[in-house]
Amino acid sequence: MGTVDAWLLHRLTGGATDAIETGSASRTQLLNLATGEWDPELAEVFDVPLETLPEITASTGDFGRLRGVPGVPDGCR
């Protein structure tokens, strides 16, 4: 569960990465801006189980390597 970019990242890494960039996470309305973490109260209001949400990663973080993408060698970043 997450944004389209989180889903794409999951697919492009062959399921190895389940992450979301902080800016995208803030657009879900489930991010606590003060802590930078998923907010349990907001998740409860919107009936979203926290365990289904991707890991929040800084924009400059490691988002994994491509795997299983036709025409692209595995391991590319």
All heavy atoms as TSV, in Angstrom:
chain	resi	resn	atom	element	x	y	z
A	1	MET	N	N	0.849	-1.163	0.000
A	1	MET	CA	C	0.000	0.000	0.000
A	1	MET	C	C	0.899	1.231	0.000
A	1	MET	O	O	1.956	1.233	0.603
A	1	MET	CB	C	-0.891	-0.007	1.242
A	1	MET	CG	C	-1.890	1.107	1.219
A	1	MET	SD	S	-3.027	1.102	2.604
A	1	MET	CE	C	-3.886	-0.408	2.389
A	2	GLY	N	N	0.474	2.239	-0.679
A	2	GLY	CA	C	1.260	3.461	-0.732
A	2	GLY	C	C	0.910	4.245	-1.974
A	2	GLY	O	O	-0.153	4.085	-2.558
A	3	THR	N	N	1.831	5.066	-2.401
A	3	THR	CA	C	1.625	5.887	-3.584
A	3	THR	C	C	2.068	5.135	-4.838
A	3	THR	O	O	2.693	4.077	-4.751
A	3	THR	CB	C	2.426	7.197	-3.465
A	3	THR	OG1	O	3.805	6.859	-3.301
A	3	THR	CG2	C	1.959	8.024	-2.263
A	4	VAL	N	N	1.773	5.697	-5.985
A	4	VAL	CA	C	2.161	5.066	-7.251
A	4	VAL	C	C	3.672	4.901	-7.326
A	4	VAL	O	O	4.164	3.854	-7.769
A	4	VAL	CB	C	1.631	5.879	-8.455
A	4	VAL	CG1	C	2.205	5.360	-9.748
A	4	VAL	CG2	C	0.117	5.836	-8.488
A	5	ASP	N	N	4.422	5.897	-6.871
A	5	ASP	CA	C	5.877	5.774	-6.956
A	5	ASP	C	C	6.398	4.660	-6.044
A	5	ASP	O	O	7.352	3.969	-6.381
A	5	ASP	CB	C	6.585	7.095	-6.691
A	5	ASP	CG	C	6.202	7.764	-5.392
A	5	ASP	OD1	O	5.066	7.592	-4.930
A	5	ASP	OD2	O	7.047	8.492	-4.833
A	6	ALA	N	N	5.762	4.427	-4.895
A	6	ALA	CA	C	6.158	3.317	-4.024
A	6	ALA	C	C	5.866	1.983	-4.707
A	6	ALA	O	O	6.666	1.043	-4.628
A	6	ALA	CB	C	5.439	3.409	-2.683
A	7	TRP	N	N	4.734	1.898	-5.382
A	7	TRP	CA	C	4.374	0.682	-6.103
A	7	TRP	C	C	5.369	0.423	-7.230
A	7	TRP	O	O	5.833	-0.708	-7.429
A	7	TRP	CB	C	2.948	0.801	-6.653
A	7	TRP	CG	C	2.521	-0.382	-7.451
A	7	TRP	CD1	C	2.060	-1.579	-6.984
A	7	TRP	CD2	C	2.530	-0.495	-8.877
A	7	TRP	NE1	N	1.774	-2.432	-8.035
A	7	TRP	CE2	C	2.058	-1.778	-9.214
A	7	TRP	CE3	C	2.889	0.372	-9.911
A	7	TRP	CZ2	C	1.945	-2.211	-10.522
A	7	TRP	CZ3	C	2.775	-0.062	-11.214
A	7	TRP	CH2	C	2.303	-1.341	-11.513
A	8	LEU	N	N	5.707	1.475	-7.993
A	8	LEU	CA	C	6.675	1.332	-9.088
A	8	LEU	C	C	8.030	0.869	-8.570
A	8	LEU	O	O	8.664	-0.008	-9.159
A	8	LEU	CB	C	6.825	2.650	-9.844
A	8	LEU	CG	C	5.688	3.019	-10.778
A	8	LEU	CD1	C	5.850	4.455	-11.278
A	8	LEU	CD2	C	5.604	2.054	-11.940
A	9	LEU	N	N	8.473	1.442	-7.477
A	9	LEU	CA	C	9.747	1.056	-6.880
A	9	LEU	C	C	9.723	-0.415	-6.489
A	9	LEU	O	O	10.669	-1.161	-6.745
A	9	LEU	CB	C	10.033	1.938	-5.661
A	9	LEU	CG	C	11.338	1.717	-4.947
A	9	LEU	CD1	C	12.511	1.978	-5.879
A	9	LEU	CD2	C	11.414	2.621	-3.733
A	10	HIS	N	N	8.644	-0.851	-5.896
A	10	HIS	CA	C	8.486	-2.254	-5.503
A	10	HIS	C	C	8.572	-3.166	-6.733
A	10	HIS	O	O	9.260	-4.182	-6.720
A	10	HIS	CB	C	7.148	-2.433	-4.779
A	10	HIS	CG	C	6.908	-3.794	-4.258
A	10	HIS	ND1	N	7.500	-4.266	-3.102
A	10	HIS	CD2	C	6.148	-4.802	-4.731
A	10	HIS	CE1	C	7.100	-5.498	-2.895
A	10	HIS	NE2	N	6.279	-5.857	-3.863
A	11	ARG	N	N	7.887	-2.777	-7.799
A	11	ARG	CA	C	7.882	-3.582	-9.029
A	11	ARG	C	C	9.247	-3.582	-9.712
A	11	ARG	O	O	9.703	-4.614	-10.191
A	11	ARG	CB	C	6.822	-3.065	-9.996
A	11	ARG	CG	C	5.393	-3.150	-9.490
A	11	ARG	CD	C	4.899	-4.551	-9.450
A	11	ARG	NE	N	4.913	-5.079	-10.807
A	11	ARG	CZ	C	4.395	-6.215	-11.162
A	11	ARG	NH1	N	3.797	-6.974	-10.277
A	11	ARG	NH2	N	4.452	-6.626	-12.405
A	12	LEU	N	N	9.893	-2.418	-9.785
A	12	LEU	CA	C	11.177	-2.307	-10.488
A	12	LEU	C	C	12.314	-3.014	-9.762
A	12	LEU	O	O	13.326	-3.354	-10.371
A	12	LEU	CB	C	11.538	-0.832	-10.714
A	12	LEU	CG	C	10.665	-0.095	-11.724
A	12	LEU	CD1	C	10.985	1.396	-11.721
A	12	LEU	CD2	C	10.831	-0.680	-13.119
A	13	THR	N	N	12.161	-3.231	-8.464
A	13	THR	CA	C	13.190	-3.935	-7.701
A	13	THR	C	C	12.819	-5.395	-7.479
A	13	THR	O	O	13.418	-6.075	-6.651
A	13	THR	CB	C	13.441	-3.254	-6.340
A	13	THR	OG1	O	12.235	-3.278	-5.578
A	13	THR	CG2	C	13.960	-1.844	-6.514
A	14	GLY	N	N	11.823	-5.868	-8.194
A	14	GLY	CA	C	11.405	-7.258	-8.064
A	14	GLY	C	C	10.849	-7.578	-6.685
A	14	GLY	O	O	10.959	-8.705	-6.218
A	15	GLY	N	N	10.283	-6.579	-6.027
A	15	GLY	CA	C	9.691	-6.770	-4.712
A	15	GLY	C	C	10.671	-6.644	-3.559
A	15	GLY	O	O	10.296	-6.803	-2.404
A	16	ALA	N	N	11.936	-6.356	-3.877
A	16	ALA	CA	C	12.959	-6.270	-2.832
A	16	ALA	C	C	12.851	-4.993	-1.999
A	16	ALA	O	O	13.306	-4.957	-0.862
A	16	ALA	CB	C	14.349	-6.354	-3.451
A	17	THR	N	N	12.262	-3.945	-2.563
A	17	THR	CA	C	12.170	-2.668	-1.860
A	17	THR	C	C	10.721	-2.288	-1.649
A	17	THR	O	O	9.925	-2.304	-2.582
A	17	THR	CB	C	12.880	-1.554	-2.673
A	17	THR	OG1	O	14.242	-1.920	-2.856
A	17	THR	CG2	C	12.813	-0.230	-1.963
A	18	ASP	N	N	10.405	-1.963	-0.411
A	18	ASP	CA	C	9.080	-1.468	-0.059
A	18	ASP	C	C	9.291	-0.150	0.679
A	18	ASP	O	O	9.330	-0.113	1.912
A	18	ASP	CB	C	8.337	-2.478	0.811
A	18	ASP	CG	C	6.881	-2.124	1.014
A	18	ASP	OD1	O	6.314	-1.411	0.160
A	18	ASP	OD2	O	6.306	-2.551	2.023
A	19	ALA	N	N	9.500	0.922	-0.078
A	19	ALA	CA	C	9.868	2.212	0.498
A	19	ALA	C	C	9.142	3.341	-0.204
A	19	ALA	O	O	8.636	3.179	-1.317
A	19	ALA	CB	C	11.377	2.421	0.407
A	20	ILE	N	N	9.115	4.485	0.474
A	20	ILE	CA	C	8.509	5.690	-0.070
A	20	ILE	C	C	9.368	6.878	0.347
A	20	ILE	O	O	9.927	6.902	1.450
A	20	ILE	CB	C	7.052	5.844	0.423
A	20	ILE	CG1	C	6.335	6.967	-0.297
A	20	ILE	CG2	C	7.001	6.036	1.918
A	20	ILE	CD1	C	4.839	7.022	-0.019
A	21	GLU	N	N	9.513	7.817	-0.532
A	21	GLU	CA	C	10.271	9.035	-0.267
A	21	GLU	C	C	9.441	9.933	0.657
A	21	GLU	O	O	8.222	9.944	0.593
A	21	GLU	CB	C	10.573	9.689	-1.623
A	21	GLU	CG	C	11.373	10.942	-1.583
A	21	GLU	CD	C	10.497	12.166	-1.517
A	21	GLU	OE1	O	9.363	12.151	-2.030
A	21	GLU	OE2	O	10.957	13.149	-0.923
A	22	THR	N	N	10.099	10.676	1.530
A	22	THR	CA	C	9.428	11.494	2.544
A	22	THR	C	C	8.392	12.444	1.959
A	22	THR	O	O	7.282	12.559	2.488
A	22	THR	CB	C	10.460	12.290	3.362
A	22	THR	OG1	O	11.451	11.397	3.861
A	22	THR	CG2	C	9.799	13.005	4.526
A	23	GLY	N	N	8.719	13.123	0.884
A	23	GLY	CA	C	7.774	14.066	0.268
A	23	GLY	C	C	6.514	13.372	-0.219
A	23	GLY	O	O	5.401	13.878	-0.036
A	24	SER	N	N	6.671	12.206	-0.813
A	24	SER	CA	C	5.505	11.448	-1.269
A	24	SER	C	C	4.698	10.946	-0.080
A	24	SER	O	O	3.473	10.935	-0.111
A	24	SER	CB	C	5.937	10.264	-2.132
A	24	SER	OG	O	6.512	10.714	-3.331
A	25	ALA	N	N	5.380	10.524	0.962
A	25	ALA	CA	C	4.683	10.046	2.166
A	25	ALA	C	C	3.824	11.153	2.766
A	25	ALA	O	O	2.715	10.905	3.239
A	25	ALA	CB	C	5.687	9.536	3.188
A	26	SER	N	N	4.310	12.386	2.711
A	26	SER	CA	C	3.548	13.494	3.296
A	26	SER	C	C	2.242	13.733	2.543
A	26	SER	O	O	1.264	14.201	3.122
A	26	SER	CB	C	4.380	14.775	3.320
A	26	SER	OG	O	4.571	15.282	2.011
A	27	ARG	N	N	2.202	13.377	1.295
A	27	ARG	CA	C	0.993	13.593	0.486
A	27	ARG	C	C	-0.100	12.561	0.764
A	27	ARG	O	O	-1.225	12.719	0.328
A	27	ARG	CB	C	1.357	13.623	-0.989
A	27	ARG	CG	C	2.073	14.920	-1.337
A	27	ARG	CD	C	2.803	14.825	-2.667
A	27	ARG	NE	N	3.482	16.059	-2.989
A	27	ARG	CZ	C	4.626	16.457	-2.481
A	27	ARG	NH1	N	5.230	15.728	-1.566
A	27	ARG	NH2	N	5.185	17.585	-2.860
A	28	THR	N	N	0.225	11.524	1.515
A	28	THR	CA	C	-0.778	10.517	1.845
A	28	THR	C	C	-1.699	10.977	2.971
A	28	THR	O	O	-2.703	10.337	3.243
A	28	THR	CB	C	-0.118	9.200	2.298
A	28	THR	OG1	O	0.566	9.429	3.535
A	28	THR	CG2	C	0.814	8.650	1.242
A	29	GLN	N	N	-1.332	12.049	3.664
A	29	GLN	CA	C	-2.046	12.557	4.844
A	29	GLN	C	C	-1.897	11.618	6.040
A	29	GLN	O	O	-2.638	11.745	7.012
A	29	GLN	CB	C	-3.528	12.802	4.542
A	29	GLN	CG	C	-3.783	13.746	3.393
A	29	GLN	CD	C	-3.212	15.138	3.643
A	29	GLN	OE1	O	-3.409	15.720	4.688
A	29	GLN	NE2	N	-2.479	15.645	2.674
A	30	LEU	N	N	-0.957	10.687	5.988
A	30	LEU	CA	C	-0.738	9.753	7.086
A	30	LEU	C	C	0.600	9.970	7.780
A	30	LEU	O	O	0.935	9.277	8.736
A	30	LEU	CB	C	-0.804	8.306	6.576
A	30	LEU	CG	C	-2.116	7.874	5.947
A	30	LEU	CD1	C	-1.980	6.487	5.345
A	30	LEU	CD2	C	-3.241	7.929	6.959
A	31	LEU	N	N	1.366	10.953	7.315
A	31	LEU	CA	C	2.694	11.211	7.865
A	31	LEU	C	C	2.611	12.259	8.966
A	31	LEU	O	O	1.972	13.300	8.799
A	31	LEU	CB	C	3.628	11.706	6.762
A	31	LEU	CG	C	5.076	11.967	7.178
A	31	LEU	CD1	C	5.800	10.648	7.408
A	31	LEU	CD2	C	5.800	12.783	6.122
A	32	ASN	N	N	3.265	11.987	10.088
A	32	ASN	CA	C	3.393	12.981	11.141
A	32	ASN	C	C	4.577	13.862	10.748
A	32	ASN	O	O	5.720	13.405	10.739
A	32	ASN	CB	C	3.650	12.297	12.483
A	32	ASN	CG	C	3.777	13.276	13.621
A	32	ASN	OD1	O	4.415	14.311	13.505
A	32	ASN	ND2	N	3.160	12.941	14.735
A	33	LEU	N	N	4.317	15.104	10.402
A	33	LEU	CA	C	5.360	15.991	9.909
A	33	LEU	C	C	6.400	16.326	10.969
A	33	LEU	O	O	7.546	16.622	10.647
A	33	LEU	CB	C	4.745	17.273	9.350
A	33	LEU	CG	C	3.821	17.077	8.144
A	33	LEU	CD1	C	3.201	18.399	7.733
A	33	LEU	CD2	C	4.559	16.446	6.989
A	34	ALA	N	N	6.015	16.269	12.233
A	34	ALA	CA	C	6.954	16.577	13.312
A	34	ALA	C	C	7.971	15.449	13.519
A	34	ALA	O	O	9.131	15.715	13.830
A	34	ALA	CB	C	6.197	16.838	14.611
A	35	THR	N	N	7.541	14.202	13.328
A	35	THR	CA	C	8.436	13.063	13.574
A	35	THR	C	C	9.002	12.450	12.302
A	35	THR	O	O	9.989	11.729	12.348
A	35	THR	CB	C	7.701	11.954	14.347
A	35	THR	OG1	O	6.658	11.420	13.515
A	35	THR	CG2	C	7.121	12.467	15.654
A	36	GLY	N	N	8.333	12.682	11.173
A	36	GLY	CA	C	8.752	12.061	9.922
A	36	GLY	C	C	8.395	10.588	9.837
A	36	GLY	O	O	8.938	9.859	9.019
A	37	GLU	N	N	7.494	10.145	10.691
A	37	GLU	CA	C	7.065	8.747	10.734
A	37	GLU	C	C	5.573	8.665	10.428
A	37	GLU	O	O	4.854	9.652	10.527
A	37	GLU	CB	C	7.330	8.155	12.128
A	37	GLU	CG	C	8.780	8.183	12.547
A	37	GLU	CD	C	9.649	7.257	11.731
A	37	GLU	OE1	O	9.145	6.199	11.285
A	37	GLU	OE2	O	10.831	7.578	11.525
A	38	TRP	N	N	5.108	7.454	10.107
A	38	TRP	CA	C	3.676	7.255	9.930
A	38	TRP	C	C	2.982	7.556	11.258
A	38	TRP	O	O	3.477	7.193	12.320
A	38	TRP	CB	C	3.376	5.828	9.495
A	38	TRP	CG	C	3.921	5.462	8.150
A	38	TRP	CD1	C	4.808	4.473	7.875
A	38	TRP	CD2	C	3.613	6.074	6.892
A	38	TRP	NE1	N	5.078	4.421	6.532
A	38	TRP	CE2	C	4.347	5.404	5.896
A	38	TRP	CE3	C	2.794	7.119	6.501
A	38	TRP	CZ2	C	4.292	5.739	4.557
A	38	TRP	CZ3	C	2.736	7.459	5.152
A	38	TRP	CH2	C	3.476	6.774	4.206
A	39	ASP	N	N	1.848	8.208	11.200
A	39	ASP	CA	C	1.121	8.619	12.399
A	39	ASP	C	C	0.027	7.603	12.735
A	39	ASP	O	O	-0.920	7.439	11.956
A	39	ASP	CB	C	0.501	9.992	12.169
A	39	ASP	CG	C	-0.064	10.591	13.429
A	39	ASP	OD1	O	-0.920	9.939	14.065
A	39	ASP	OD2	O	0.344	11.707	13.774
A	40	PRO	N	N	0.137	6.919	13.875
A	40	PRO	CA	C	-0.862	5.908	14.238
A	40	PRO	C	C	-2.281	6.472	14.343
A	40	PRO	O	O	-3.238	5.803	13.951
A	40	PRO	CB	C	-0.383	5.390	15.593
A	40	PRO	CG	C	1.059	5.745	15.658
A	40	PRO	CD	C	1.216	6.991	14.839
A	41	GLU	N	N	-2.436	7.684	14.866
A	41	GLU	CA	C	-3.770	8.283	14.989
A	41	GLU	C	C	-4.395	8.534	13.624
A	41	GLU	O	O	-5.569	8.235	13.402
A	41	GLU	CB	C	-3.709	9.591	15.773
A	41	GLU	CG	C	-3.572	9.414	17.268
A	41	GLU	CD	C	-3.641	10.748	17.979
A	41	GLU	OE1	O	-4.515	11.573	17.648
A	41	GLU	OE2	O	-2.797	10.955	18.867
A	42	LEU	N	N	-3.624	9.092	12.702
A	42	LEU	CA	C	-4.139	9.357	11.361
A	42	LEU	C	C	-4.455	8.057	10.632
A	42	LEU	O	O	-5.467	7.960	9.935
A	42	LEU	CB	C	-3.145	10.193	10.554
A	42	LEU	CG	C	-2.945	11.622	11.039
A	42	LEU	CD1	C	-1.796	12.283	10.284
A	42	LEU	CD2	C	-4.225	12.424	10.887
A	43	ALA	N	N	-3.599	7.075	10.810
A	43	ALA	CA	C	-3.846	5.778	10.179
A	43	ALA	C	C	-5.153	5.174	10.695
A	43	ALA	O	O	-5.926	4.605	9.919
A	43	ALA	CB	C	-2.677	4.834	10.443
A	44	GLU	N	N	-5.407	5.352	11.971
A	44	GLU	CA	C	-6.653	4.834	12.535
A	44	GLU	C	C	-7.862	5.587	11.977
A	44	GLU	O	O	-8.874	4.968	11.627
A	44	GLU	CB	C	-6.632	4.954	14.059
A	44	GLU	CG	C	-7.831	4.312	14.717
A	44	GLU	CD	C	-7.749	4.346	16.230
A	44	GLU	OE1	O	-6.641	4.428	16.783
A	44	GLU	OE2	O	-8.822	4.291	16.850
A	45	VAL	N	N	-7.751	6.911	11.865
A	45	VAL	CA	C	-8.853	7.715	11.315
A	45	VAL	C	C	-9.208	7.247	9.908
A	45	VAL	O	O	-10.383	7.127	9.550
A	45	VAL	CB	C	-8.487	9.217	11.305
A	45	VAL	CG1	C	-9.462	10.019	10.468
A	45	VAL	CG2	C	-8.431	9.763	12.725
A	46	PHE	N	N	-8.188	6.965	9.100
A	46	PHE	CA	C	-8.411	6.564	7.716
A	46	PHE	C	C	-8.506	5.039	7.551
A	46	PHE	O	O	-8.592	4.544	6.428
A	46	PHE	CB	C	-7.317	7.120	6.815
A	46	PHE	CG	C	-7.370	8.619	6.680
A	46	PHE	CD1	C	-6.452	9.430	7.324
A	46	PHE	CD2	C	-8.359	9.220	5.918
A	46	PHE	CE1	C	-6.503	10.807	7.199
A	46	PHE	CE2	C	-8.423	10.595	5.786
A	46	PHE	CZ	C	-7.498	11.390	6.432
A	47	ASP	N	N	-8.456	4.317	8.664
A	47	ASP	CA	C	-8.566	2.857	8.671
A	47	ASP	C	C	-7.498	2.196	7.787
A	47	ASP	O	O	-7.799	1.340	6.950
A	47	ASP	CB	C	-9.972	2.426	8.240
A	47	ASP	CG	C	-10.266	0.986	8.597
A	47	ASP	OD1	O	-9.674	0.462	9.566
A	47	ASP	OD2	O	-11.089	0.359	7.882
A	48	VAL	N	N	-6.253	2.622	7.984
A	48	VAL	CA	C	-5.123	2.075	7.237
A	48	VAL	C	C	-4.185	1.368	8.223
A	48	VAL	O	O	-3.641	2.005	9.124
A	48	VAL	CB	C	-4.342	3.192	6.498
A	48	VAL	CG1	C	-3.107	2.634	5.830
A	48	VAL	CG2	C	-5.234	3.896	5.505
A	49	PRO	N	N	-3.992	0.065	8.096
A	49	PRO	CA	C	-3.065	-0.642	8.988
A	49	PRO	C	C	-1.625	-0.164	8.748
A	49	PRO	O	O	-1.143	-0.186	7.612
A	49	PRO	CB	C	-3.216	-2.108	8.585
A	49	PRO	CG	C	-4.466	-2.180	7.769
A	49	PRO	CD	C	-4.666	-0.824	7.169
A	50	LEU	N	N	-0.965	0.281	9.799
A	50	LEU	CA	C	0.409	0.793	9.665
A	50	LEU	C	C	1.358	-0.222	9.052
A	50	LEU	O	O	2.264	0.141	8.302
A	50	LEU	CB	C	0.944	1.229	11.028
A	50	LEU	CG	C	0.391	2.532	11.576
A	50	LEU	CD1	C	0.925	2.781	12.981
A	50	LEU	CD2	C	0.736	3.699	10.669
A	51	GLU	N	N	1.152	-1.502	9.344
A	51	GLU	CA	C	2.073	-2.527	8.841
A	51	GLU	C	C	2.008	-2.696	7.322
A	51	GLU	O	O	2.874	-3.324	6.723
A	51	GLU	CB	C	1.857	-3.868	9.538
A	51	GLU	CG	C	0.482	-4.462	9.363
A	51	GLU	CD	C	-0.548	-3.978	10.382
A	51	GLU	OE1	O	-0.253	-3.106	11.207
A	51	GLU	OE2	O	-1.682	-4.475	10.316
A	52	THR	N	N	0.992	-2.123	6.681
A	52	THR	CA	C	0.888	-2.230	5.222
A	52	THR	C	C	1.609	-1.095	4.502
A	52	THR	O	O	1.765	-1.154	3.287
A	52	THR	CB	C	-0.585	-2.233	4.765
A	52	THR	OG1	O	-1.180	-0.972	5.079
A	52	THR	CG2	C	-1.351	-3.360	5.407
A	53	LEU	N	N	2.029	-0.087	5.254
A	53	LEU	CA	C	2.660	1.078	4.628
A	53	LEU	C	C	4.150	0.853	4.402
A	53	LEU	O	O	4.817	0.187	5.201
A	53	LEU	CB	C	2.445	2.318	5.503
A	53	LEU	CG	C	0.993	2.745	5.652
A	53	LEU	CD1	C	0.870	3.837	6.698
A	53	LEU	CD2	C	0.427	3.207	4.318
A	54	PRO	N	N	4.696	1.429	3.319
A	54	PRO	CA	C	6.120	1.248	3.029
A	54	PRO	C	C	7.006	2.017	4.009
A	54	PRO	O	O	6.554	2.926	4.699
A	54	PRO	CB	C	6.265	1.811	1.613
A	54	PRO	CG	C	5.113	2.723	1.431
A	54	PRO	CD	C	4.017	2.216	2.297
A	55	GLU	N	N	8.272	1.642	4.046
A	55	GLU	CA	C	9.264	2.326	4.875
A	55	GLU	C	C	9.494	3.733	4.319
A	55	GLU	O	O	9.643	3.910	3.109
A	55	GLU	CB	C	10.574	1.544	4.863
A	55	GLU	CG	C	11.686	2.210	5.620
A	55	GLU	CD	C	13.006	1.461	5.478
A	55	GLU	OE1	O	13.014	0.338	4.958
A	55	GLU	OE2	O	14.016	2.028	5.883
A	56	ILE	N	N	9.552	4.713	5.191
A	56	ILE	CA	C	9.807	6.095	4.768
A	56	ILE	C	C	11.316	6.283	4.657
A	56	ILE	O	O	12.068	5.988	5.588
A	56	ILE	CB	C	9.205	7.090	5.771
A	56	ILE	CG1	C	7.694	6.893	5.851
A	56	ILE	CG2	C	9.552	8.518	5.375
A	56	ILE	CD1	C	7.033	7.617	6.991
A	57	THR	N	N	11.763	6.771	3.497
A	57	THR	CA	C	13.185	6.926	3.208
A	57	THR	C	C	13.449	8.340	2.700
A	57	THR	O	O	12.649	8.892	1.955
A	57	THR	CB	C	13.619	5.917	2.128
A	57	THR	OG1	O	13.255	4.606	2.555
A	57	THR	CG2	C	15.097	5.956	1.876
A	58	ALA	N	N	14.570	8.914	3.106
A	58	ALA	CA	C	14.956	10.245	2.627
A	58	ALA	C	C	15.098	10.232	1.111
A	58	ALA	O	O	15.402	9.199	0.507
A	58	ALA	CB	C	16.278	10.673	3.262
A	59	SER	N	N	14.896	11.369	0.501
A	59	SER	CA	C	14.993	11.484	-0.965
A	59	SER	C	C	16.352	11.027	-1.486
A	59	SER	O	O	16.459	10.557	-2.616
A	59	SER	CB	C	14.766	12.930	-1.400
A	59	SER	OG	O	13.482	13.351	-1.032
A	60	THR	N	N	17.365	11.159	-0.666
A	60	THR	CA	C	18.713	10.768	-1.071
A	60	THR	C	C	19.062	9.350	-0.633
A	60	THR	O	O	20.193	8.921	-0.779
A	60	THR	CB	C	19.746	11.740	-0.468
A	60	THR	OG1	O	19.597	11.733	0.957
A	60	THR	CG2	C	19.567	13.143	-1.011
A	61	GLY	N	N	18.082	8.634	-0.094
A	61	GLY	CA	C	18.302	7.286	0.427
A	61	GLY	C	C	18.523	6.246	-0.654
A	61	GLY	O	O	18.390	6.504	-1.852
A	62	ASP	N	N	18.850	5.056	-0.206
A	62	ASP	CA	C	19.061	3.923	-1.106
A	62	ASP	C	C	17.719	3.258	-1.370
A	62	ASP	O	O	17.074	2.756	-0.455
A	62	ASP	CB	C	20.022	2.926	-0.469
A	62	ASP	CG	C	20.333	1.745	-1.364
A	62	ASP	OD1	O	19.856	1.714	-2.519
A	62	ASP	OD2	O	21.061	0.848	-0.904
A	63	PHE	N	N	17.288	3.258	-2.617
A	63	PHE	CA	C	16.005	2.690	-2.987
A	63	PHE	C	C	16.150	1.338	-3.674
A	63	PHE	O	O	15.219	0.853	-4.297
A	63	PHE	CB	C	15.222	3.669	-3.873
A	63	PHE	CG	C	14.707	4.844	-3.100
A	63	PHE	CD1	C	15.422	6.027	-3.046
A	63	PHE	CD2	C	13.518	4.761	-2.403
A	63	PHE	CE1	C	14.951	7.100	-2.318
A	63	PHE	CE2	C	13.028	5.825	-1.671
A	63	PHE	CZ	C	13.753	7.005	-1.628
A	64	GLY	N	N	17.292	0.728	-3.534
A	64	GLY	CA	C	17.492	-0.605	-4.076
A	64	GLY	C	C	18.008	-0.604	-5.499
A	64	GLY	O	O	18.341	0.431	-6.076
A	65	ARG	N	N	18.059	-1.798	-6.049
A	65	ARG	CA	C	18.566	-2.006	-7.406
A	65	ARG	C	C	17.501	-2.675	-8.254
A	65	ARG	O	O	16.702	-3.455	-7.751
A	65	ARG	CB	C	19.822	-2.866	-7.366
A	65	ARG	CG	C	20.952	-2.194	-6.604
A	65	ARG	CD	C	22.194	-3.073	-6.616
A	65	ARG	NE	N	23.271	-2.449	-5.888
A	65	ARG	CZ	C	24.160	-1.625	-6.446
A	65	ARG	NH1	N	24.094	-1.333	-7.709
A	65	ARG	NH2	N	25.122	-1.108	-5.729
A	66	LEU	N	N	17.531	-2.355	-9.545
A	66	LEU	CA	C	16.568	-2.939	-10.459
A	66	LEU	C	C	16.760	-4.452	-10.526
A	66	LEU	O	O	17.884	-4.953	-10.473
A	66	LEU	CB	C	16.724	-2.348	-11.853
A	66	LEU	CG	C	16.432	-0.851	-11.993
A	66	LEU	CD1	C	16.687	-0.407	-13.419
A	66	LEU	CD2	C	15.017	-0.544	-11.585
A	67	ARG	N	N	15.625	-5.147	-10.652
A	67	ARG	CA	C	15.688	-6.600	-10.756
A	67	ARG	C	C	14.474	-7.071	-11.550
A	67	ARG	O	O	13.338	-6.709	-11.253
A	67	ARG	CB	C	15.684	-7.228	-9.367
A	67	ARG	CG	C	15.862	-8.724	-9.406
A	67	ARG	CD	C	16.121	-9.314	-8.058
A	67	ARG	NE	N	15.003	-9.033	-7.157
A	67	ARG	CZ	C	14.975	-9.350	-5.887
A	67	ARG	NH1	N	16.016	-9.929	-5.341
A	67	ARG	NH2	N	13.933	-9.101	-5.149
A	68	GLY	N	N	14.745	-7.854	-12.573
A	68	GLY	CA	C	13.666	-8.447	-13.348
A	68	GLY	C	C	12.971	-7.496	-14.310
A	68	GLY	O	O	11.836	-7.741	-14.701
A	69	VAL	N	N	13.662	-6.417	-14.711
A	69	VAL	CA	C	13.088	-5.470	-15.662
A	69	VAL	C	C	13.592	-5.839	-17.060
A	69	VAL	O	O	14.804	-5.804	-17.308
A	69	VAL	CB	C	13.481	-3.999	-15.323
A	69	VAL	CG1	C	12.916	-3.039	-16.341
A	69	VAL	CG2	C	13.046	-3.651	-13.910
A	70	PRO	N	N	12.691	-6.215	-17.970
A	70	PRO	CA	C	13.122	-6.622	-19.304
A	70	PRO	C	C	13.987	-5.540	-19.989
A	70	PRO	O	O	13.640	-4.361	-19.978
A	70	PRO	CB	C	11.806	-6.811	-20.062
A	70	PRO	CG	C	10.789	-7.082	-19.003
A	70	PRO	CD	C	11.235	-6.277	-17.817
A	71	GLY	N	N	15.100	-5.963	-20.530
A	71	GLY	CA	C	15.980	-5.062	-21.273
A	71	GLY	C	C	16.954	-4.282	-20.417
A	71	GLY	O	O	17.765	-3.522	-20.933
A	72	VAL	N	N	16.888	-4.454	-19.093
A	72	VAL	CA	C	17.791	-3.745	-18.190
A	72	VAL	C	C	18.512	-4.772	-17.323
A	72	VAL	O	O	17.875	-5.619	-16.702
A	72	VAL	CB	C	17.021	-2.758	-17.268
A	72	VAL	CG1	C	17.972	-2.014	-16.345
A	72	VAL	CG2	C	16.209	-1.783	-18.101
A	73	PRO	N	N	19.847	-4.701	-17.254
A	73	PRO	CA	C	20.578	-5.670	-16.435
A	73	PRO	C	C	20.220	-5.545	-14.963
A	73	PRO	O	O	20.071	-4.443	-14.445
A	73	PRO	CB	C	22.053	-5.315	-16.660
A	73	PRO	CG	C	22.086	-4.410	-17.839
A	73	PRO	CD	C	20.741	-3.777	-17.948
A	74	ASP	N	N	20.046	-6.678	-14.295
A	74	ASP	CA	C	19.803	-6.654	-12.857
A	74	ASP	C	C	20.956	-5.945	-12.148
A	74	ASP	O	O	22.107	-6.035	-12.561
A	74	ASP	CB	C	19.693	-8.081	-12.291
A	74	ASP	CG	C	18.361	-8.727	-12.622
A	74	ASP	OD1	O	17.466	-8.033	-13.147
A	74	ASP	OD2	O	18.207	-9.921	-12.325
A	75	GLY	N	N	20.629	-5.223	-11.094
A	75	GLY	CA	C	21.645	-4.550	-10.298
A	75	GLY	C	C	21.801	-3.073	-10.602
A	75	GLY	O	O	22.488	-2.373	-9.876
A	76	CYS	N	N	21.201	-2.593	-11.690
A	76	CYS	CA	C	21.309	-1.167	-12.010
A	76	CYS	C	C	20.578	-0.349	-10.965
A	76	CYS	O	O	19.597	-0.777	-10.385
A	76	CYS	CB	C	20.709	-0.878	-13.384
A	76	CYS	SG	S	21.678	-1.503	-14.752
A	77	ARG	N	N	21.046	0.868	-10.753
A	77	ARG	CA	C	20.390	1.794	-9.826
A	77	ARG	C	C	19.676	2.838	-10.586
A	77	ARG	O	O	19.920	3.302	-11.577
A	77	ARG	CB	C	21.397	2.464	-8.916
A	77	ARG	CG	C	21.894	1.505	-7.906
A	77	ARG	CD	C	22.671	2.220	-6.861
A	77	ARG	NE	N	22.922	1.236	-5.833
A	77	ARG	CZ	C	23.093	1.539	-4.586
A	77	ARG	NH1	N	23.097	2.766	-4.202
A	77	ARG	NH2	N	23.308	0.606	-3.705
